[in-house]
């Protein structure tokens, strides 16, 4: 699908899909669907998946057709169980390990940063790097059989791809220590109650629910969604006065947009708006 940094247009994706080795990706209208595809290894990350992440990172940032991203896991047992243990068993040199780990972080950071909504549809085991991937998304829909947790402490490591830094902002220090230090797994209902996931659905309807949410999101004004995501993300780390300045800056740009005028007109005419992203 994306063999190098020369990126295809959206209508070429199906032709090049076979170039991705550990991930499947396809466009469904304006929704870009990514599927972790190593079910025999619980969709754990390996070198090939790491390379796929890098290719996808550039693609989703550059393709203007993409209005939403959804992430699924193949198989029935796990959305993702983190890094393949064999990846850790290499004879790493510390600087090289930091570099290769950052490449994974870059993909996660891109999901968090891009100004389109990103949905994770998780089920079964959602642990370690798999959970950190889901945490980088804007929406985390979980099947009712989901188990979330971090087991890095069992091999003298820590969650190193957001499992400390993102998690503490998401659920606070007490629950972060419970998951990271005690290494306890929690079920979907508990995960939702502490803010780790946003909704729980029956496993049989997980993909349907994720796609329905994506379809609702792509009908909304893309500039407004992108601005809201950017402002909300930044406001997690700045004081409220600066946050309100950002809100005014975003709003002052949106108020003069064609899509704002279209939204108002459609509301008055009692019809669905037709947004152009302008």
C-alpha positions in Angstrom: 0.0 0.0 0.0 2.5 2.6 1.1 6.0 1.3 0.2 7.9 4.5 0.7 7.5 8.1 1.6 6.1 8.8 -1.8 2.4 8.7 -0.8 -0.5 7.6 -3.0 -3.8 9.3 -3.3 -6.7 7.8 -1.6 -8.0 5.9 -4.6 -4.7 4.1 -4.9 -4.8 2.6 -1.4 -6.5 -0.6 -2.4 -4.0 -1.2 -5.1 -1.0 -0.8 -2.8 -2.6 -2.4 0.3 -0.4 -5.5 0.1 2.7 -3.4 0.8 1.8 -3.1 4.4 3.0 -6.2 6.2 1.6 -6.2 9.8 -1.3 -3.8 9.3 -4.2 -3.6 6.9 -5.5 -0.2 5.8 -8.3 1.0 3.6 -10.5 3.9 2.9 -14.2 3.6 3.6 -15.6 6.7 2.0 -13.7 9.5 3.9 -12.9 7.2 6.9 -9.4 5.7 7.0 -9.6 2.3 8.7 -6.5 0.7 10.2 -6.4 -2.8 11.4 -3.5 -4.3 13.5 -3.1 -7.6 11.7 -1.0 -10.1 13.7 -3.8 -12.0 15.5 -1.6 -15.1 16.0 0.6 -12.9 18.2 -2.2 -11.0 19.8 -1.5 -8.1 17.5 1.8 -7.3 19.2 4.2 -4.8 17.7 7.2 -6.0 15.8 9.7 -4.4 13.4 7.3 -4.8 10.5 4.5 -3.1 12.4 6.8 -0.4 13.5 7.7 0.3 9.8 4.0 0.3 8.9 3.3 2.8 11.6 5.9 5.2 10.1 4.3 4.9 6.6 0.8 5.4 7.9 1.9 8.4 10.0 2.9 10.3 6.9 -0.1 9.2 4.9 -2.8 10.3 7.4 -1.1 13.6 7.9 -0.9 14.3 4.1 -4.1 12.9 2.6 -6.8 15.6 2.6 -9.6 13.1 1.9 -9.3 11.6 5.3 -11.9 13.0 7.7 -11.7 10.3 10.4 -9.4 7.4 11.4 -10.6 4.2 13.0 -8.3 1.6 14.5 -9.3 -2.1 14.9 -7.5 -5.3 15.8 -7.7 -8.5 13.9 -8.8 -11.8 15.5 -11.0 -12.5 18.5 -8.6 -12.5 21.5 -6.9 -9.1 21.6 -7.0 -5.6 20.2 -3.3 -5.4 21.1 -1.0 -6.8 23.7 1.9 -4.3 23.2 5.4 -5.1 21.9 6.3 -8.7 20.9 8.5 -10.0 23.6 11.0 -11.1 21.0 11.5 -7.4 20.1 12.9 -6.7 23.6 15.2 -9.7 23.4 17.6 -8.2 20.9 21.0 -7.0 21.9 20.0 -3.4 22.1 22.4 -0.5 22.5 20.7 2.2 24.6 20.8 5.1 22.0 19.5 2.8 19.2 16.6 1.6 21.4 15.6 5.2 22.2 15.5 6.0 18.5 13.4 3.0 17.5 11.1 3.5 20.4 10.6 7.1 19.3 9.5 6.0 15.9 6.5 4.2 17.6 5.9 7.3 19.7 5.9 9.4 16.6 2.9 7.5 15.3 1.0 7.7 18.6 1.8 11.4 18.8 0.5 11.9 15.2 -2.8 10.2 16.1 -3.1 12.6 19.0 -2.1 15.6 17.0 -3.8 15.3 13.7 -6.8 17.6 13.3 -9.3 14.8 12.5 -11.0 12.5 15.0 -9.4 9.1 15.7 -11.4 6.2 17.1 -10.0 3.0 18.8 -12.3 0.0 18.8 -10.8 -2.3 21.5 -11.7 -5.7 22.7 -10.2 -8.7 24.6 -6.7 -8.0 25.8 -5.9 -4.3 25.5 -2.6 -4.0 27.3 0.8 -2.3 27.3 1.5 -0.8 23.9 -1.9 -1.7 22.7 -3.5 0.3 25.4 -1.1 3.1 24.9 -2.1 3.2 21.2 -5.7 3.4 22.2 -4.9 6.2 24.7 -3.5 8.3 21.9 -6.9 8.2 20.2 -9.7 10.6 20.8 -12.4 8.0 21.3 -12.0 4.6 22.9 -15.0 2.3 22.3 -14.5 -1.0 24.2 -16.2 -4.3 23.8 -17.7 -5.7 27.0 -14.9 -8.4 27.1 -12.1 -5.9 27.2 -9.3 -6.2 29.8 -7.0 -3.2 30.2 -3.6 -3.3 32.0 0.1 -2.9 32.0 2.5 -5.8 32.6 5.8 -4.2 31.9 6.8 -4.3 35.5 6.9 -8.1 35.3 10.0 -7.8 33.1 11.6 -4.8 34.8 10.3 -2.2 32.4 7.7 0.6 32.6 5.0 1.6 30.1 7.1 3.7 27.9 4.8 4.9 25.1 2.4 7.1 27.1 1.4 4.6 29.8 2.8 7.0 32.4 2.8 10.4 30.7 -0.6 10.2 29.0 -2.3 8.0 31.5 -1.6 10.3 34.6 -3.3 13.2 32.8 -6.2 11.0 31.7 -7.1 9.2 35.0 -4.9 10.8 37.7 -1.9 9.6 39.7 -3.8 7.2 42.0 -5.3 5.0 39.3 -2.1 5.3 37.2 -0.1 3.8 40.0 -2.7 1.1 40.4 -2.4 0.0 36.8 1.4 0.6 36.3 2.9 -0.3 39.6 0.5 -2.9 40.9 0.0 -4.3 37.4 -3.7 -5.0 37.9 -6.0 -5.6 34.9 -9.4 -3.9 35.0 -12.5 -4.8 33.0 -14.3 -2.5 30.6 -16.8 -1.2 33.1 -14.1 -0.1 35.5 -12.0 1.3 32.7 -15.0 3.5 31.7 -15.7 4.6 35.3 -12.2 6.0 35.7 -12.1 7.7 32.3 -9.8 5.3 30.5 -12.4 4.4 27.8 -15.4 6.4 26.7 -18.1 3.8 26.0 -18.7 0.1 26.4 -20.7 -2.0 23.8 -21.4 -5.7 23.2 -18.5 -7.3 21.4 -20.7 -8.4 18.5 -21.6 -4.8 17.7 -18.1 -3.2 18.3 -17.2 -2.6 14.7 -20.7 -1.4 13.9 -20.7 1.1 16.7 -17.2 2.4 15.8 -18.2 2.9 12.2 -21.4 4.5 13.2 -19.5 7.0 15.3 -17.1 7.7 12.5 -19.9 8.2 10.0 -21.5 10.8 12.4 -18.2 12.6 12.8 -17.4 12.9 9.1 -20.7 14.8 8.7 -19.6 17.5 11.0 -17.6 20.6 10.0 -14.0 19.4 9.7 -12.4 22.7 10.7 -14.4 22.9 13.9 -13.6 19.4 14.8 -9.9 20.0 14.2 -9.8 23.2 16.1 -11.7 21.7 19.1 -9.3 18.7 19.2 -6.2 21.0 19.1 -7.5 23.4 21.7 -8.6 20.6 24.1 -5.2 18.9 23.8 -3.2 22.0 24.5 -5.5 23.0 27.4 -4.4 19.9 29.3 -1.0 21.5 29.9 -1.6 25.2 30.1 -3.5 27.5 32.6 -7.1 28.4 31.9 -6.5 32.0 30.9 -4.3 31.0 28.0 -6.8 28.3 27.1 -9.5 30.9 26.6 -7.2 32.9 24.4 -6.8 29.8 22.2 -10.5 29.3 22.2 -11.1 32.9 21.0 -8.4 32.6 18.3 -9.9 29.4 17.0 -13.5 30.8 17.1 -12.4 34.1 15.3 -11.1 32.0 12.4 -14.1 29.7 12.3 -16.6 32.6 12.3 -15.5 33.8 8.9 -15.3 30.4 7.3 -17.5 29.2 4.5 -18.5 26.2 6.5 -19.8 28.4 9.3 -22.0 30.2 6.9 -23.2 26.9 5.4 -24.0 25.6 8.9 -26.1 28.5 9.8 -27.9 28.5 6.4 -28.6 24.7 6.7 -29.9 25.2 10.2 -32.3 27.9 9.1 -33.4 25.8 6.0 -33.8 22.7 8.2 -31.5 20.5 6.0 -28.3 18.7 6.5 -25.2 21.0 6.0 -22.8 20.3 3.2 -19.3 21.1 4.5 -16.4 21.7 2.3 -13.6 22.2 4.8 -13.2 25.9 3.8 
